[in-house]
Amino acid sequence: PHRPQVRASALHASKTLAKLAPPLLRAADGAVGAALLPAIVASCKNKSNVLVQTVAIRALVHVLAACGWAEGAAPLPNSFDGETRLFVADFAGKKWRAKASLDSDAERSDVDPCE
């Protein structure tokens, strides 16, 4: 298993990529976003480290928005496994809206939490 700080930094990098280059995540029917999501979802569900879980939720918010999957704006890829699909489908509605409203530049969300 990876150290929590490494995992948090990787999740932060995914979030930053989603914020700075949304077209990259959307390309090829969201292939890059879809590749990132299983690890992000696993970290969202892992309650053993609050830092990792918090950074994962922020990454999920931005990846879903970048790919157009937030609030059902675009259909989820068929490539998702059942567990990822269920989690994302549930999160992409009201939970996404609530979390997206909390993620602001004012709370240093663009700073790697491990720096």
C-alpha positions as CSV (number, residue, x, y, z in Angstrom):
1,P,0.0,0.0,0.0
2,H,1.1,3.5,-0.7
3,R,1.7,6.0,2.0
4,P,-1.3,8.3,2.5
5,Q,0.7,11.5,1.6
6,V,1.7,9.9,-1.8
7,R,-1.9,8.9,-2.5
8,A,-3.2,12.4,-1.5
9,S,-0.6,14.1,-3.8
10,A,-1.6,11.8,-6.7
11,L,-5.3,12.6,-6.1
12,H,-4.5,16.3,-6.0
13,A,-2.7,16.0,-9.3
14,S,-5.8,14.4,-10.8
15,K,-7.9,17.3,-9.5
16,T,-5.5,19.8,-10.9
17,L,-5.4,18.1,-14.3
18,A,-9.2,18.2,-14.4
19,K,-9.3,21.9,-13.5
20,L,-6.6,22.9,-16.0
21,A,-7.2,20.6,-18.9
22,P,-10.9,19.5,-19.0
23,P,-10.7,18.7,-22.8
24,L,-7.9,16.2,-22.1
25,L,-10.2,14.3,-19.7
26,R,-13.2,14.5,-22.1
27,A,-11.2,13.3,-25.2
28,A,-12.0,9.9,-26.6
29,D,-15.4,9.7,-24.8
30,G,-13.7,10.6,-21.5
31,A,-11.1,7.9,-21.6
32,V,-8.6,9.7,-19.3
33,G,-11.4,10.6,-16.8
34,A,-12.6,7.1,-16.8
35,A,-9.1,5.8,-16.2
36,L,-8.7,8.0,-13.2
37,L,-12.1,7.3,-11.6
38,P,-11.7,3.8,-10.1
39,A,-8.7,4.9,-7.9
40,I,-10.5,8.1,-7.0
41,V,-13.6,6.3,-6.0
42,A,-11.7,3.7,-4.0
43,S,-10.0,6.6,-2.1
44,C,-13.4,8.3,-1.5
45,K,-14.7,5.1,0.0
46,N,-11.6,4.5,2.2
47,K,-12.5,5.9,5.6
48,S,-9.1,5.0,7.2
49,N,-7.5,8.3,6.2
50,V,-9.5,11.6,6.3
51,L,-6.9,13.6,4.3
52,V,-6.9,11.0,1.5
53,Q,-10.7,10.8,1.5
54,T,-11.2,14.6,1.5
55,V,-8.7,15.1,-1.4
56,A,-10.4,12.2,-3.3
57,I,-13.8,13.8,-3.0
58,R,-12.4,17.1,-4.3
59,A,-10.7,15.2,-7.2
60,L,-14.0,13.4,-7.9
61,V,-15.9,16.7,-8.0
62,H,-13.5,18.1,-10.7
63,V,-13.1,15.0,-12.8
64,L,-16.9,14.6,-13.0
65,A,-17.3,18.3,-14.0
66,A,-14.5,18.1,-16.5
67,C,-16.0,15.0,-18.2
68,G,-19.5,16.3,-18.1
69,W,-20.7,13.5,-15.9
70,A,-21.8,15.7,-13.0
71,E,-25.5,16.0,-12.5
72,G,-26.2,13.6,-15.4
73,A,-25.0,16.1,-18.0
74,A,-23.4,13.2,-20.1
75,P,-23.9,9.4,-19.8
76,L,-21.3,7.5,-17.8
77,P,-19.0,5.3,-19.8
78,N,-19.9,1.6,-20.1
79,S,-16.3,0.8,-19.2
80,F,-16.9,1.5,-15.4
81,D,-17.2,-1.6,-13.2
82,G,-20.4,-1.9,-11.3
83,E,-19.1,-0.6,-8.0
84,T,-17.5,2.5,-9.6
85,R,-20.7,3.1,-11.7
86,L,-23.0,2.9,-8.7
87,F,-20.8,5.2,-6.6
88,V,-20.4,7.8,-9.3
89,A,-24.1,7.7,-10.3
90,D,-25.0,8.3,-6.7
91,F,-22.4,11.1,-6.1
92,A,-23.0,12.9,-9.4
93,G,-26.3,14.3,-8.4
94,K,-27.1,16.1,-5.2
95,K,-23.8,15.1,-3.5
96,W,-21.8,16.6,-6.3
97,R,-23.6,19.9,-6.1
98,A,-23.1,20.1,-2.4
99,K,-19.4,19.2,-2.5
100,A,-18.8,21.5,-5.6
101,S,-20.1,24.5,-3.7
102,L,-17.7,23.8,-0.8
103,D,-14.6,23.5,-3.1
104,S,-13.2,27.0,-3.3
105,D,-9.9,28.6,-4.0
106,A,-10.3,30.4,-0.7
107,E,-9.8,27.2,1.2
108,R,-6.4,26.5,-0.5
109,S,-7.9,23.7,-2.5
110,D,-5.3,24.3,-5.2
111,V,-2.4,23.6,-2.9
112,D,-1.1,20.1,-2.6
113,P,-2.2,19.0,0.9
114,C,1.1,17.3,1.4
115,E,3.4,20.2,0.7
